[in-house]
Amino acid sequence: MKCSIMDLLEKSVINTATGERIGNLCDVELDTENACLCALIVQLKAKPGSFFGKCEKVRIDWCHIRIIGKDAILIDCTGDLKHVSPDKGLLEKIWN
């Protein structure tokens, strides 16, 4: 199956180890020297009451990706997910 980056960005990410929907793909990490995709950056599901809060993201290494399907990306990650530096929340962007 061939897939563009834009197609990937529309997919949900599901952890098969827990059966949990982690969130949506929001970015990818590419190794330009070796011409390969290293990791996916996933925006975690919003927590209740976090409308103005910070956007939490995690990095999923390529070795944890099991299947990139038509509607979702299945990963197998039993340990803690690697958090990426958080984006500023909406209020922080307005006030800073």
C-alpha positions as CSV (number, residue, x, y, z in Angstrom):
1,M,0.0,0.0,0.0
2,K,1.3,3.4,-0.9
3,C,0.4,6.3,1.4
4,S,1.2,10.0,1.4
5,I,2.1,12.0,4.6
6,M,-1.2,13.8,4.3
7,D,-3.0,10.4,4.3
8,L,-1.1,9.4,7.4
9,L,-2.1,12.6,9.2
10,E,-5.8,11.6,9.1
11,K,-5.3,8.3,10.9
12,S,-5.9,7.4,14.5
13,V,-3.2,5.6,16.4
14,I,-4.2,2.5,18.5
15,N,-2.0,0.6,20.9
16,T,-2.6,-3.1,20.4
17,A,-1.0,-3.9,23.7
18,T,-3.7,-2.1,25.7
19,G,-6.5,-1.7,23.1
20,E,-6.5,2.0,23.7
21,R,-6.8,4.7,21.1
22,I,-3.8,7.0,21.9
23,G,-4.7,9.9,19.6
24,N,-4.1,11.2,16.1
25,L,-0.9,11.3,14.1
26,C,0.2,15.0,13.9
27,D,3.8,14.8,12.6
28,V,6.5,12.4,11.4
29,E,10.2,12.2,12.0
30,L,12.3,11.6,8.9
31,D,16.0,10.6,8.6
32,T,17.1,12.5,5.6
33,E,20.6,11.0,5.5
34,N,19.2,7.4,5.2
35,A,15.9,8.3,3.5
36,C,13.6,6.6,6.0
37,L,10.8,7.3,8.4
38,C,12.1,7.1,12.0
39,A,9.1,7.8,14.2
40,L,5.5,9.1,14.3
41,I,4.5,12.0,16.5
42,V,1.1,11.5,18.0
43,Q,-1.1,14.1,19.6
44,L,-2.7,12.5,22.7
45,K,-6.4,12.4,23.2
46,A,-7.6,15.6,24.9
47,K,-8.4,15.2,28.6
48,P,-11.6,16.6,30.0
49,G,-11.4,20.3,30.7
50,S,-8.2,20.8,28.6
51,F,-9.7,23.1,26.0
52,F,-7.2,25.8,26.7
53,G,-4.5,23.4,27.9
54,K,-1.2,22.3,26.5
55,C,-1.2,19.8,23.6
56,E,0.6,16.6,24.7
57,K,2.5,14.7,22.1
58,V,4.4,11.4,22.2
59,R,7.0,9.9,19.9
60,I,6.4,6.4,18.6
61,D,9.6,4.7,17.2
62,W,9.3,2.9,13.9
63,C,10.1,-0.4,15.6
64,H,6.7,-0.2,17.5
65,I,4.6,0.3,14.4
66,R,2.8,-3.0,13.4
67,I,0.4,-2.0,10.7
68,I,-0.5,1.2,8.8
69,G,-4.0,0.4,7.7
70,K,-6.7,2.2,5.7
71,D,-8.2,3.9,8.8
72,A,-5.8,3.5,11.6
73,I,-2.2,2.9,12.6
74,L,-1.7,0.0,15.0
75,I,1.3,0.1,17.3
76,D,2.6,-2.4,19.9
77,C,4.1,-0.4,22.8
78,T,4.1,-2.0,26.3
79,G,6.3,0.6,28.0
80,D,5.9,4.3,28.7
81,L,5.5,6.5,25.6
82,K,8.2,9.1,25.0
83,H,6.8,12.5,25.5
84,V,7.8,15.3,23.1
85,S,8.3,18.9,24.3
86,P,4.8,20.3,24.8
87,D,3.3,23.0,22.6
88,K,2.2,26.1,24.3
89,G,-1.5,26.2,25.2
90,L,-3.9,28.6,23.6
91,L,-3.8,31.0,26.6
92,E,0.0,31.0,26.6
93,K,0.1,31.8,22.9
94,I,-2.3,34.7,23.4
95,W,-0.5,36.2,26.5
96,N,3.1,35.7,25.3
